[in-house]
Amino acid sequence: MSEAISVPATPIRSAARVTPVTIFLWGLRIAALAVILYGSYQSISSGRLSGAQWRDLLIFGASTGSVFALIALGYTMVYGVLRFINFAHGEVFMVGAMMAFYVANGLAATSLWTASPIVSLLIVLLAAMATSASVAVLLERIAYRPLRNAPRLIPLITSIGASFTIQYLVNGLVGPSTKDFPRMEPLRGTINVAGSRIPTSRVVVIVVTVIVMIALYLFVERTRTGKSMRAVSEDQETAALMGIDVNRTIVTVFAVGGAMAGVAGALWGLVFPSINFFSGFLPGIKAFTAAVLGGIGNILGAMLGGVSLGVVESVGPSLVLAGYDIPAFSQLKDVVAYAALVMVLIFRPTGILGERLSRDRT
């Protein structure tokens, strides 16, 4: 969590401790930088894309990354408290997105959808948040709480099983077909920002994400519940001796993380207007990647990692791969995203902002 004691990263190395492994890693770092710089130079100097097209890629990446960041918050909050990765969190996002679709589809049949788009969007957001938070709380109570004192591998495997269970429960309830979100006409235009025309839907996604993230940060840092969450993250036994209800606090962590995934699910319809029972898998993996990229257990790191991953995924193929004349480079965005993760971890194994983990007490 945000104020837990940071574990020192890598120890300072002296010249006497240089090994073949360190030489190989430094060679890999230099080679990676050379590949990126040369590809970027070739791409920019060729003039393939105009300034407006680069801007559009950046905005698209920031809006997509905002969704990843919201999902990543659930991963990093749960890891900060329980020290395990909840791989069912992608399905928590998917359930929220599915609820957002059905609520939006119902509202689209009324005049409220076009007459009051802001109210309609708020209703969709609240419905998705409530659904995802409820599913996350049920997961904690049914699947994870009985295994809280078990070896870490057991709840990890359980979370994978829970992921498949939720997927096929949703498949049985709503079917395997892809659902298309109804389009909201006021969000299909553009907004003039500093002389540039930016799609309204992208602006809405980024603005809503910023507001939600600021609210979450203030909640964790300034409220009594947030302080309890940080205390439980630091040491559960000591927190219990100080009168903190550990079980309630952990449930709150799951509920808040689930609510963030619900917001991401509602905004998903503005970025990628379709959803099915398997739609939580890839965004979930990318959100986990974003959490590791920013520094697992670090709330600010999850936010930064998500946005960074989205931008790299959007801009990277055109910036680096196009410089080498790689065919169909735009279809390799996933390769670029995961390669960026590997590069960051080579340079900084604890992530961009570093891990936030409590010290082990003996």
PATI-409479 format. One line per 5 residues: number of its first residue (from 1); their letters; for each residue y, z, x of N, C-alpha, C. Coordinates in steps of 0.2 Angstrom, whole numbers. Each point is the difference from the previous one (the first is absolute). Example, Ala and Ser with C-alpha at 12.3 -4.5 7.8 and 13.67 -1.06 7.14 Angstrom:
residues 2
1) AS) -28:39:66:6:0:-4:6:0:4; 5:-4:-2:6:1:4:5:3:-4
//
This chain:
residues 362
1) MSEAI) -6:0:4:6:0:-4:6:0:4; 6:0:-3:6:-1:4:2:4:5; -2:7:0:3:5:5:-6:3:3; -6:-3:0:-5:3:4:1:-1:7; -3:4:4:1:0:7:-4:-7:3
6) SVPAT) 4:-4:4:-2:-6:2:-5:1:6; -6:-3:0:-4:0:6:2:-4:5; 1:2:7:2:-4:5:-4:-7:0; 3:-5:2:-3:-6:0:-4:-1:6; 1:-5:5:-5:0:6:4:3:5
11) PIRSA) -4:3:5:2:4:5:4:-5:5; 4:3:4:4:-4:5:-5:-2:6; 0:-6:1:-5:-3:5:3:0:7; -3:2:5:3:-1:7:-4:-6:3; 3:-2:6:-2:-6:3:-7:1:3
16) ARVTP) -2:6:1:-6:2:3:-6:-1:-5; 2:0:-7:-5:0:-5:0:-7:-3; 2:-5:3:-1:-7:-3:-7:-2:1; -2:-3:-6:-7:-2:0:-1:-7:-2; -5:-3:0:-1:-7:-2:2:-1:-8
21) VTIFL) -2:5:-4:2:0:-7:8:0:-1; 3:4:4:8:0:-1:3:-7:3; -3:-3:5:2:-6:2:-1:-6:-5; -6:1:-3:-2:-5:-5:5:0:-6; 1:7:-2:5:0:-6:7:-2:2
26) WGLRI) 2:1:6:7:-2:1:0:-8:1; -5:-3:2:-1:-7:1:0:-3:-7; -3:4:-5:-1:-3:-7:7:1:-3; 4:5:1:6:1:-3:5:-5:3; 0:-2:6:4:-5:3:-1:-7:-3
31) AALAV) -7:-1:0:-2:-7:-3:2:0:-7; -1:5:-4:2:0:-7:8:-2:-1; 4:4:4:7:-1:0:2:-7:2; -4:-3:5:2:-7:2:-2:-5:-6; -6:1:-3:-2:-4:-6:5:0:-5
36) ILYGS) 2:6:-2:5:1:-6:7:-3:2; 2:1:6:7:-3:2:0:-7:1; -5:-3:3:-1:-7:0:0:-4:-6; -5:3:-5:0:-3:-6:6:0:-4; 4:6:0:6:1:-4:5:-5:3
41) YQSIS) 1:0:7:5:-5:2:-2:-7:-2; -6:-2:0:-2:-7:-2:2:-1:-7; -2:5:-4:1:-1:-7:8:0:-2; 4:4:3:7:1:-2:4:-7:3; -2:-2:6:3:-5:3:-1:-7:-3
46) SGRLS) -6:0:-3:-2:-6:-4:4:-2:-6; 3:6:-3:4:-1:-6:-4:-2:-6; -6:2:0:-5:-1:-6:3:3:-6; 3:6:0:2:3:-6:8:1:1; 3:0:-6:7:1:0:2:8:0
51) GAQWR) 6:2:1:2:7:-1:-2:3:-7; 1:-4:-5:-2:2:-7:-7:1:-1; -4:-4:3:-7:0:0:-3:7:4; 3:1:5:-2:6:4:2:6:-4; 6:0:-3:2:6:-5:-5:1:-6
56) DLLIF) -2:-6:-3:-4:1:-5:-7:3:2; -2:-2:6:-7:3:2:1:8:2; 6:1:2:2:7:2:0:4:-7; 3:-2:-5:1:3:-6:-7:1:-4; -4:-6:0:-7:1:-2:-4:5:3
61) GASTG) 0:0:7:-3:5:4:2:7:-2; 6:1:-1:3:7:-1:-3:2:-7; 0:-4:-5:-2:2:-7:-7:1:0; -4:-4:4:-7:1:0:-2:6:4; 4:1:5:-1:6:4:2:6:-3
66) SVFAL) 4:0:-5:2:6:-4:-6:2:-4; -4:-5:-3:-6:2:-4:-5:3:5; -1:-3:6:-4:3:4:2:8:2; 6:1:1:3:6:2:-2:5:-5; 1:-2:-7:-1:5:-5:-7:2:-1
71) IALGY) -5:-5:1:-7:2:0:-2:4:7; 3:-2:5:-1:4:7:2:7:-1; 5:2:-4:2:7:-1:-6:4:-2; -4:-2:-5:-6:3:-2:-5:2:5; -1:-5:5:-5:1:5:2:5:5
76) TMVYG) 7:0:2:2:4:5:1:7:-3; 2:1:-6:1:7:-3:-7:3:0; -5:-3:-3:-7:3:0:-3:1:7; 1:-4:5:-2:1:6:4:6:4; 6:1:-2:4:5:3:-2:7:-2
81) VLRFI) -3:0:-6:-3:7:-3:-7:1:1; -4:-5:-1:-8:0:0:-3:-3:6; 4:-4:4:-3:-3:6:-6:-5:-1; 1:-3:-6:-5:-6:-1:4:-5:-4; -3:-6:1:3:-6:-3:-3:-1:-7
86) NFAHG) 4:-1:-5:-2:-1:-7:-1:-7:-1; -5:-3:2:-1:-8:-1:0:-2:-7; 0:5:-5:0:-2:-7:7:-1:-3; 5:1:5:7:0:-2:2:-7:-2; -3:-5:3:2:-7:-2:-2:-1:-7
91) EVFMV) -5:3:-3:-2:-1:-7:4:4:-4; 3:6:2:5:4:-3:6:-5:-2; 2:-4:5:6:-5:0:-2:-5:-5; -7:-2:0:-2:-6:-5:0:3:-7; -2:6:-1:0:2:-7:7:1:-3
96) GAMMA) 5:2:5:7:0:-2:3:-7:-2; -2:-5:4:2:-6:-1:-3:-3:-6; -6:2:-2:-3:-3:-6:3:3:-6; 2:7:0:3:3:-5:7:-3:-1; 4:-2:6:6:-3:-1:0:-7:-3
101) FYVAN) -6:-3:1:-1:-7:-3:0:1:-8; -4:5:-2:-2:0:-7:7:3:-4; 3:5:3:7:2:-3:5:-6:0; 0:-3:6:5:-6:0:-2:-5:-5; -6:-2:-1:-2:-5:-5:1:2:-7
106) GLAAT) 0:7:-1:1:2:-7:8:0:-1; 4:2:5:7:0:-1:3:-7:0; -4:-5:3:2:-7:0:0:-3:-7; -4:3:-5:0:-2:-7:5:3:-4; 5:4:3:5:3:-4:7:-3:3
111) SLWTA) 5:2:-4:7:-2:2:2:4:6; -3:6:1:3:4:5:-1:-3:7; -5:-4:1:-2:-3:7:6:-4:2; 3:-4:-4:6:-4:2:7:3:-2; 0:4:-5:6:3:-1:2:6:5
116) SPIVS) -5:4:2:1:5:5:-5:0:5; 1:-4:5:-5:-1:5:0:6:5; 5:4:1:0:6:4:-4:5:-4; 1:1:-6:-4:5:-4:-8:-2:0; -1:-6:-1:-7:-3:0:-3:2:7
121) LLIVL) 4:-2:6:-3:2:6:-1:7:2; 4:4:-3:-1:7:1:-6:3:-4; -1:-3:-6:-6:2:-4:-7:-2:4; 1:-6:3:-6:-3:4:-1:5:6; 5:1:3:-1:5:6:-3:6:-2
126) LAAMA) 3:4:-5:-3:6:-2:-7:0:-2; -2:-5:-4:-7:-1:-2:-4:-1:6; 2:-4:5:-4:-1:6:-1:6:4; 6:4:1:0:6:4:-5:5:-3; 1:1:-7:-4:5:-3:-8:-2:0
131) TSASV) -2:-6:0:-7:-2:0:-2:1:7; 3:-2:5:-2:0:7:-1:7:2; 5:4:-2:0:8:2:-6:3:-3; -1:-2:-6:-6:3:-4:-6:-1:3; -1:-7:2:-6:-2:4:-1:4:6
136) AVLLE) 5:0:4:0:4:7:-2:7:-1; 3:3:-5:-2:7:-1:-7:1:-2; -3:-4:-4:-7:0:-2:-4:-1:6; 2:-5:4:-4:-1:6:0:6:4; 5:4:1:1:6:4:-5:5:-3
141) RIAYR) 0:1:-6:-3:5:-4:-8:-1:0; -2:-6:-1:-7:-2:-1:-3:-2:6; 3:-4:5:-3:-3:5:1:4:7; 6:3:1:2:2:6:0:8:1; 2:4:-5:0:7:0:-6:3:2
146) PLRNA) -6:-2:-3:-6:3:1:-2:-1:8; 3:-5:3:-2:-2:7:5:2:5; 5:4:-2:5:2:4:-2:3:7; -5:4:0:-2:3:6:-6:-3:3; -2:-6:-2:-5:-4:3:3:-4:6
151) PRLIP) -5:-2:4:3:-4:6:4:-6:-3; 4:-2:4:5:-5:-2:-3:-7:-2; -6:-2:3:-3:-6:-1:-2:0:-8; -2:6:-2:-3:0:-7:6:-2:-5; 6:3:0:5:-2:-5:2:-7:1
156) LITSI) 0:-3:6:2:-7:2:-5:-4:-4; -7:1:1:-5:-4:-3:1:0:-8; 2:6:-2:0:1:-7:6:-4:-3; 6:0:4:6:-4:-2:-2:-8:-1; -4:-2:4:-3:-7:0:-4:-1:-6
161) GASFT) -4:5:-2:-4:-1:-6:5:1:-6; 5:4:0:4:1:-6:4:-7:0; 2:-3:5:3:-7:0:-4:-5:-4; -6:-1:1:-4:-4:-3:-1:2:-8; -1:6:-1:-1:3:-7:6:-2:-4
166) IQYLV) 6:1:3:6:-1:-4:1:-8:-1; -2:-4:5:1:-7:-1:-5:-3:-6; -6:3:0:-4:-3:-5:0:3:-7; 3:6:0:2:3:-6:6:-4:-4; 5:-2:4:5:-4:-2:-3:-7:-2
171) NGLVG) -4:-3:4:-3:-6:-2:-4:0:-6; -4:6:-2:-3:1:-6:5:0:-6; 5:4:1:5:1:-5:4:-6:-2; 3:-4:5:5:-5:-1:-3:-7:1; -6:0:4:-3:-7:2:3:-2:6
176) PSTKD) -4:-5:3:2:-2:7:6:-5:0; 2:-3:-5:5:-5:0:7:2:3; 4:-4:3:6:2:2:5:0:-5; 4:5:0:6:1:-5:6:-2:3; 4:-4:-4:7:-2:3:5:4:-4
181) FPRME) 4:3:4:6:4:-2:5:-4:-4; 2:2:-6:6:-4:-3:6:0:4; 3:-5:0:6:-1:4:6:3:-4; 5:3:4:6:3:-3:5:-5:2; 3:-3:-5:5:-5:1:6:2:4
186) PLRGT) 3:6:-1:6:2:4:-2:1:7; -6:1:2:-2:1:7:-2:-7:3; 0:-5:-3:-2:-7:3:6:-3:3; 6:2:0:6:-3:3:1:2:7; 6:0:3:1:2:7:7:4:-1
191) INVAG) 1:4:6:6:4:0:3:-2:7; 7:0:0:4:-1:5:1:6:5; -3:0:6:0:6:4:3:-3:7; 6:2:1:4:-2:6:0:-7:1; 1:-4:-5:0:-7:0:-7:-4:0
196) SRIPT) -5:4:-1:-7:-3:0:-3:1:-7; -3:-5:-3:-4:1:-6:-7:2:1; -1:6:-3:-6:4:1:-4:0:-7; -6:-1:0:-3:1:-7:0:7:-3; 2:0:-6:1:7:-3:-6:5:0
201) SRVVV) -6:-3:-1:-6:4:0:-1:3:7; 2:-3:6:-1:3:6:5:5:1; 6:-1:-2:5:5:1:-2:7:-4; -3:-1:-6:-2:5:-5:-5:4:4; -5:-3:3:-6:3:3:3:4:6
206) IVVTV) 4:-3:4:3:4:6:4:6:-2; 4:-1:-5:5:6:-3:-4:5:-3; -5:-1:-4:-4:5:-3:-4:3:5; -3:-3:5:-4:3:6:5:5:4; 6:-2:1:4:4:4:2:7:-4
211) IVMIA) 1:-1:-6:2:6:-5:-6:4:0; -6:-2:-1:-6:4:-1:-2:3:7; 1:-3:6:-1:3:6:5:6:2; 6:-2:-2:5:6:1:-1:6:-4; -2:-1:-7:-2:5:-4:-6:4:3
216) LYLFV) -5:-4:2:-6:4:3:2:4:6; 4:-3:5:2:3:6:3:7:-2; 5:0:-5:4:6:-2:-5:5:-3; -5:-3:-4:-5:4:-3:-4:4:5; -2:-3:5:-4:3:5:4:5:4
221) ERTRT) 6:-2:2:4:4:5:4:6:-4; 2:-1:-6:5:4:-3:-3:5:-5; -6:-2:-3:-2:4:-6:-5:5:2; -1:5:-4:-5:5:2:-7:-3:0; -2:-4:-5:-6:-3:0:-1:-4:7
226) GKSMR) 5:-4:2:0:-4:6:-2:5:6; 4:6:0:-2:4:6:-7:3:0; -2:1:-6:-7:2:-1:-5:-5:3; 2:-7:-2:-5:-5:3:1:0:7; 5:1:3:1:0:8:-4:6:3
231) AVSED) 0:5:-4:-3:6:3:-8:-1:-1; -2:-2:-5:-7:-2:-1:-2:-5:6; 4:-5:1:-2:-5:5:0:4:7; 4:5:1:0:3:7:-6:5:0; -2:4:-5:-5:5:1:-2:2:-7
236) QETAA) -6:-2:-3:-1:2:-7:-2:7:0; -3:3:4:-2:8:0:7:4:0; 4:-2:5:6:4:0:5:-1:-6; 0:-6:-3:4:-2:-6:-3:4:-6; -7:1:0:-3:4:-5:2:7:0
241) LMGID) 0:3:6:2:7:1:7:1:-1; 5:-5:0:7:1:-2:1:-1:-7; -6:-1:-4:1:0:-7:0:-7:-3; -1:-5:4:0:-7:-3:-6:-2:-3; 0:-3:-6:-6:-2:-3:-2:-7:3
246) VNRTI) -5:1:5:-2:-6:4:-3:-6:-5; -4:2:-4:-3:-5:-5:5:-4:-4; 5:4:-3:5:-3:-3:4:-5:4; 2:3:6:4:-5:5:-4:-6:1; -6:0:2:-4:-6:1:0:-4:-6
251) VTVFA) -1:2:-6:0:-4:-5:7:-3:-1; 5:3:2:7:-3:-1:1:-5:5; -3:1:6:0:-6:5:-3:-6:-2; -6:1:-3:-4:-6:-3:4:-3:-6; 3:4:-4:4:-2:-6:6:-4:3
256) VGGAM) 4:2:5:6:-3:2:-2:-7:4; -5:1:4:-3:-7:3:-2:-5:-5; -3:3:-5:-3:-5:-6:6:-3:-3; 6:4:-2:6:-2:-3:3:-6:4; 0:1:7:3:-5:4:-4:-7:0
261) AGVAG) -7:1:-1:-4:-6:0:1:-3:-7; 2:4:-5:1:-3:-7:7:-4:0; 5:3:4:6:-4:0:-1:-7:4; -4:1:5:-2:-7:3:-4:-4:-4; -4:2:-5:-4:-4:-4:5:-3:-5
266) ALWGL) 5:3:-3:5:-3:-4:4:-5:3; 2:1:6:4:-5:4:-4:-6:2; -7:1:1:-4:-5:2:1:-6:-5; 1:1:-6:1:-6:-5:6:-4:1; 5:3:4:6:-3:2:-1:-4:6
271) VFPSI) -5:2:4:-1:-4:6:-5:-5:0; -6:2:-3:-6:-4:-1:-2:1:-7; 2:-5:-4:-1:1:-8:-7:-1:-2; -5:3:3:-7:0:-3:-4:6:3; -5:2:-4:-4:6:2:-7:-1:-3
276) NFFSG) -5:3:4:-6:0:-3:-4:7:3; -6:1:-2:-3:6:2:-1:1:8; 1:-5:4:-1:0:7:6:0:4; 6:0:-4:6:-1:3:3:6:4; -4:5:0:2:6:4:-3:0:7
281) FLPGI) -5:-4:1:-3:0:7:5:-2:6; 2:-6:-1:4:-3:6:7:4:1; 4:1:-6:6:4:1:-2:7:3; -6:3:-2:-2:7:2:-1:0:8; -3:-5:2:-2:-1:7:7:-1:4
286) KAFTA) 4:-4:-3:6:-1:4:5:6:0; 0:4:-6:4:6:0:-3:5:5; -7:1:1:-3:4:5:2:-2:7; 1:-7:1:2:-3:6:7:3:1; 4:-1:-5:7:2:1:1:8:1
291) AVLGG) -4:4:-3:0:7:2:-2:1:7; -5:-3:3:-2:1:7:6:-3:4; 3:-6:-2:5:-3:4:6:5:1; 2:3:-6:6:4:1:-2:7:3; -6:2:0:-2:7:2:-3:4:-5
296) IGNIL) -7:0:0:-3:3:-6:2:8:-1; 1:2:-6:2:7:-1:8:0:0; 3:-5:1:7:0:1:3:-4:-6; 4:3:-5:2:-3:-6:6:-5:2; 4:1:4:5:-5:2:-3:-6:4
301) GAMLG) -6:2:4:-4:-5:3:-3:-5:-5; -3:3:-5:-3:-4:-5:5:-5:-3; 6:2:-2:6:-4:-2:1:-6:4; 2:2:7:1:-5:5:-5:-4:1; -6:2:1:-6:-4:1:-1:-5:-5
306) GVSLG) 0:2:-7:-1:-5:-5:5:-6:0; 7:2:1:5:-5:0:-1:-5:6; -2:3:6:-1:-3:6:-6:-5:-1; -5:2:-3:-6:-4:-1:2:-6:-4; 3:1:-6:2:-5:-4:4:-5:3
311) VVESV) 5:2:4:5:-5:4:-4:-4:5; -4:4:4:-4:-4:5:-5:-5:-4; -3:2:-5:-5:-4:-4:4:-7:-2; 6:1:-2:4:-5:-3:3:-5:5; 3:3:5:4:-3:5:-4:-2:6
316) GPSLV) -5:4:2:-4:-1:6:-3:-7:0; -4:-3:-5:-3:-7:1:5:-5:2; 6:0:-4:5:-5:2:3:1:6; 1:6:2:4:2:6:-5:-1:7; -6:2:-1:-4:-1:6:-5:-5:0
321) LAGYD) -4:-1:-5:-6:-5:0:3:-7:-1; 6:-1:-3:2:-7:-1:2:-2:7; 2:4:4:2:-2:7:-5:-3:4; -6:1:-2:-6:-3:4:-3:-5:-4; 3:-3:-6:-2:-5:-4:-7:1:-3
326) IPAFS) -1:6:-2:-7:2:-3:0:-3:-7; -5:-4:-2:0:-2:-7:-1:5:-5; 3:-1:-5:0:5:-6:1:7:2; 5:1:4:2:6:3:2:5:-6; 3:-2:-5:2:4:-5:-6:4:-4
331) QLKDV) -6:-3:1:-6:3:-3:-3:6:4; 3:1:6:-2:5:5:4:6:0; 3:2:-6:4:5:0:-3:7:1; -7:0:-3:-4:6:1:-1:1:7; -2:-5:4:-2:0:7:6:3:4
336) VAYAA) 6:-2:-2:6:2:4:2:7:-2; -1:2:-6:1:7:-2:-5:5:4; -6:-1:0:-5:4:4:1:0:7; 2:-6:3:1:-1:7:6:4:2; 5:1:-5:6:4:2:-2:7:0
341) LVMVL) -4:2:-4:-3:7:0:-3:2:7; -4:-5:2:-4:1:6:5:0:6; 5:-4:0:5:0:5:4:7:0; 2:2:-6:4:7:0:-5:5:3; -6:0:-2:-4:6:2:-2:-1:7
346) IFRPT) 0:-6:3:0:0:8:6:3:3; 6:-2:-2:6:3:3:1:7:-2; -2:2:-6:2:7:-3:-6:2:-4; -5:3:3:-6:2:-4:1:4:-6; 5:4:0:1:5:-6:5:-4:-5
351) GILGE) 1:-6:0:4:-3:-5:8:0:2; 4:-4:-4:7:-1:2:3:7:0; 0:4:-5:3:7:0:-4:5:3; -7:-1:1:-4:5:2:-4:4:-5; -5:2:1:-4:4:-5:3:7:-1
356) RLSRD) -1:3:-6:3:6:-2:-6:5:-2; -3:3:5:-6:4:-2:1:7:3; -3:5:-4:1:7:3:-5:1:5; 2:5:4:-4:2:6:-6:3:-3; -6:-1:4:-6:4:-2:1:7:3
361) RT) -2:5:-4:1:7:1:-7:2:2; 0:4:6:-7:3:2:0:7:-1
//
